[in-house]
Amino acid sequence: MESVKDLGDGLILRPATKRDTDALVKFQIHAFANPDTGELDHYLGGWTRDLMRGRHPNFKPGDFLVVQDTKTNTIVSSTCLISQTWCYDEIPFGVGRIEIVATDAAYRRRGLVREQFRLLHEWSAQRGELVQAITGIPYYYRQFGYEFALNLAPARQTFVPQQIPELKKGEREACRLRRATRKDLPFVAQVYQHGARRSLVHCEHNIAQLAYQQFFETDKFNGHRAQWCVIESRTGERVGALLHRLFVFQRRVNCYFYDLLPGVAWQAATPSVLRGLAHTASKLQVTDGKPFSQLSWYVDDNHPLVELFHENLGGAHGGYAWYLRVPDLPAFLERIAPVLEKRLGASPLKNYMGVLRLNFYTGGVEMIFENGKLRAVQPWRATAGDYGQSGFGDAMFPELTFLKLLFGYRALSELEAMFPDCTTANERDKALLNILFPKLPSHVLPIH
């Protein structure tokens, strides 16, 4: 891969260097400015500046791509790739997170983003990453092979002080919060791994990544700036961990993770956690002149906070989804084969033997099972053009809809209700798909 590519008309595509930092930040805060108000996006600029410092364990300045207009010597488009490891159940797989996609308005509709995505996809493949992921604007990334296929946790609000339980007279707090130190990071990682078990898909966070987030994201305008807190019992025993944003924006302080060790009583600890976090949040910097009044919890439906503390939470607001791209579906299915085999082994189809052919209309895959083991997955294409014909396949999924089933985002029955051309050949195949790919919750706290 050449380091600089000529795109014509004076435009070149190249990896960024540290020397580009100021120009890249300036470009992005203007490119992401609110089109209605003109307000600049300084929070994205701060994120970029921290990424470009070279301290990130998973990212270097050259992981940004920039399109430069050599006639004006200005950056006119950019993207970046943040490599990380996610898990499907307990099976790790590499993910290339593509982010901060921007093009100057005067240079749009020239295929600049498409050219950058082509190169980022090559980088991701070279790193052995089986999936690419992005959170982004509606529809746009479908044109690059992405599909909405994984839940993106909505915010649930706790209004302060209305929904904060009062400490009763004569009672003592069950626990307290404090900022995590370096010595606490292995404990934080332990609590994080425990909480991640609720999710079909989660992102791995090792000690180096936790340390970067805790100590090296220092730009005051970094919109991702947050801190890990340790939750201690009144005797000083560490019992849980929490991650919250370090500033108030639009009256809110976001909370991205909260969990307790097994055996710790949620109903005893949570009122103290709510009071302690509200107190901490009330002292944080207000960035937009709107005083603090809400805690926003980014947790999924199966989180104990949602299940046990309805009176302290408002309804979910702003739910969305991750875009995912799986360029080599057979390779990914082979990677997660132990999960699929475990699901089969716990089902009435234990020791299943047969071939399952999935028809995606423009392609497909064939899954070969022997005695409950996935022996092979390979590309396959239908040889017939209508339901019920030999060679049409056992289950049909138009375009990329199978990814919704694969990542537990939608149940087979939901897909069949949404898409008339999503169907199965018989009840046995329907039962097999429901066993292999059940609808399950996921909460991904990504590396940013």
Secondary structure by P-SEA (a helix, b strand, c coil): ccccccccccbbbbbbcccaaaaaaaaaaaaaccccccccaaaaaaaaaaaacccccccccccbbbbbcccccccccbbbbbbbccccccbbbbbbbbccccccccccccaaaaaaaaaaaaaaaaacccbbbbbcccccccccccccccccbbbbbbcccccccccccccccccbbbbbcccaaaaaaaaaaaaaccccbbbbbcaaaaaaacccccccccccbbbbbbbbcccccccbbbbbbccccccbbbbcbbbbcccccccccaaaaaaaaaaaaaaccccccccccbbbbbcccccccccccccccccccbbbbbbbbbccaaaaaaaaaaaaaaaaaaccccccbbbbbbbccccbbbbbbccccccbbbbbbbccccccccccccbbbcccaaaaaaaccccaaaaaaaccccccccaaaaaaaaaaccbbbbbbbccc
